[in-house]
Amino acid sequence: MLLLRSWVAAVQHGYSNISMKSFLVSRFHSFRHAFRGWGYVLKTQQNAWIHSLVASLVIVMGLWLGLAARDWAVLVLTIAMVFTAEFINTAIEAVVDLASPTQHPLARVGKDVGAAAVLVAALAAILVGLLILGPPLWAKLQVLLAGN
């Protein structure tokens, strides 16, 4: 339904010569490019593996704790924020390397600021995780320890 609405919007905005088939093929190619970029990040960035591991642990713990829907929404947005920062940082590094193959002070600034964005996102994610997972985890551990 969403694709149909997107196609209708494209036709209404002057792209009247676009067929549904070409529109769908174009969307398929867009997704393929995006997944190729995701794969590149996972293949080349060690921190992306750390983010993936931590995100997986958070998801498993959230399932074990039976989190409410609102907590899940915050966790999903937080995980997405960290991955988005990592993806943008990787893109910045690639473009800087292309534009400035030799070391340059401004190239270093660009890379450092991109890395700082990932750090801010990761630190915020840790805080969000502690705030959301901490209280129910503490309560569950108290019940488990009291039972022994």
N, C-alpha and C positions, 0 to 999 in steps of 0.2 A: 504494500500500500504506500509506503514511504517513497519507494522508487517511482511509483506511478505519479505521486504528487510532485516529485522533483522533475519528472519529465514534463508534466503539464505546466509547471512553473517555467521551465526552459522554453517551451513553445510559446507561452504568453509573453515572455520577455524578448521576443523577436527571433528566436531560433526555430522558426517554423519549418525549416527544411530538415530538422533532425528527426530521424525515425526512432521508434521505440527500440529497435534492434541496435542501432548505432549508439543510442544512449546507454543501453545495458552493457554493451561491449566496452564503452568508455569507462563506466563504473568498474567493470571487472579489471581493466588495466590499472585504474587508480588504486584499487585494493592490492593488486599484484605488486605495484611499486611500493606501497606502504609496507607490505609484508616483507619485501626484499630489504627495505631499510631496517625493519625490526630485526631481521635475521643478521644483518651486518652488525648492528649494535651488540647482539648476543654473542656473535663470533669474535668481536674485536675488543670489547670493553669488559674487563674483569669486574668492574663495579656493577655492571648490569646483572651479572650472575649473583653477586651478593644481594642486590635488590630483589632478584627473583627468589632466592632462597628465603630471605626474610619475609617477603610477601606471602610465600607459600606457608611458612610457619604461622604467620598472622591469620591466614585464612583457616588453617587447620584448628588453631586455638579458638578462633571465633566460632567455628562450628561446634567445637567441644563445649564452649561456654554457652552456646545457644543465644547469641546476641540478638538484640532487637533490630528491626529493619532500619531504623534511623542510624544505629551504630554501624551497620553494614554500609549504608550510604556514605557515611563519613570515611570509613576505612577504604572503600573503593575509590573515592575521590582522592584520598591521600596517596594511595598506591599509584594511581594514575598521575598525580602531580610529580611524584618522584621519577617515574619512568619518562614522563614528558620532559622533565629537566635533563635527564640523562640523554635522551634522544637529541634535544636541542644542543646540548653541550657537544655531543659527538658531531653534529652537523657543523657547528661553529669550528671545531678543531679541523675538520676536513676542508672547509672553505679557507680557513687561515693557512693551512699547509699548502693549499693550491695557490693562493694569492701571494704568499710570502715563504718560498721554499728555504730562504736563509733566515737566520734568527733576526728578529726586529723587535724593538721594545713594545711597539703597539700590538704586534702579533701575540706577544707574551701577555699583554693586558687582556686581549680578547679571550685567550685560552683560560687565563686565571679567573676572569669574571664568570665565564661559563662554568668552570669547576666550582666556583663559589655558589652559583645558583643551585647546583646539585647538592652541595653541602647544606645550604639553607633548607631545601626541600627535605633532605634526609633527616636533619635535626628536627624539623617540624613534624615529620612522620613519626619519629621516636616519641615525641611528646604526645601526639595524638594517640599513638598506640598505648602508651602508659595510661593516659586518661580514660580511654575506652576499655582496654583489656584489664588494667590493673585492679579496679574494684571487684569485678566478678571473678577474676582469677584468685584474688586474695580470699574472697568468700568461699570459693570452691575448695581451695587448699585447706582452709580452716576446717571445713566439714570433713574432708578426707583425713586430715591429721587427727581430728577429734574421734573419728570412728576407729582408729587403731589403738 
